[in-house]
């Protein structure tokens, strides 16, 4: 990791850098390779655990940059391995047990149930259960009961965020909070943020350039203020293909380089 990189990219994973169905990042390889060549950083920002993020960060060859994990509950530092479940998560599970019923979290699910709901392999599902800061899950009761659940959770000091697949519950901290922390530490020339779900909105609005990545399987994103000025844009291609095209376009528009690879 270097201070003052020319560009720092903050990216959601599922439905954004990773294909919603296959979890592949390979269509984004042209932009990732170019960012690496320019000395830019990529900070993964996801609801996934550090145990899930660490091997992916190695795969895309950006392990020397920090990652935002568990929807902003914490950071996986550069070149660090994941740690096991800790006391914050245990306290969170105790608080959830006292709330009105209807929420089924990863801690309530077996490995096979997580595989069925996510399409993950068994090994990946085990990593998804290695939580330290937050609990993702599904709501199984009525929408009116969900409103009561959210009110009770908020009164108990819990934060509920809605992602592309799951509700995520924590003691606070968002992707945008951790993003600001990383920016203060690294001081990039400018920032790009990419996401596909409502829990990415603050991060998109915090960046110099925001990108809403198309995802037909996710909750429809509302129109954001920055779209009127072009500071925030939407892709037409979904997932990592749209991710790569948007990043390369922004690099072109900001005159980061003159030999951008083709991205049609």
Secondary structure by P-SEA (a helix, b strand, c coil): ccccccbbbbbbcccccccccccccccaaaaaaaaaaabbbbbbbccccaaaaaaaaaaaccccbbbbcccccccccccbbbbcccaaaaaaaaaaaaccccccccccccaaaaaaaccccaaaaaaaaccccbbbbbbcccaaaaaaaaaaaaaabbbbbbcccbbbbcccccaaaaaaaaaaacccccbbbbbccccaaaaaaaccbbbbcccccccccccccccccccbbbbccccaaaaaaaaaaaaaaacccccccccc
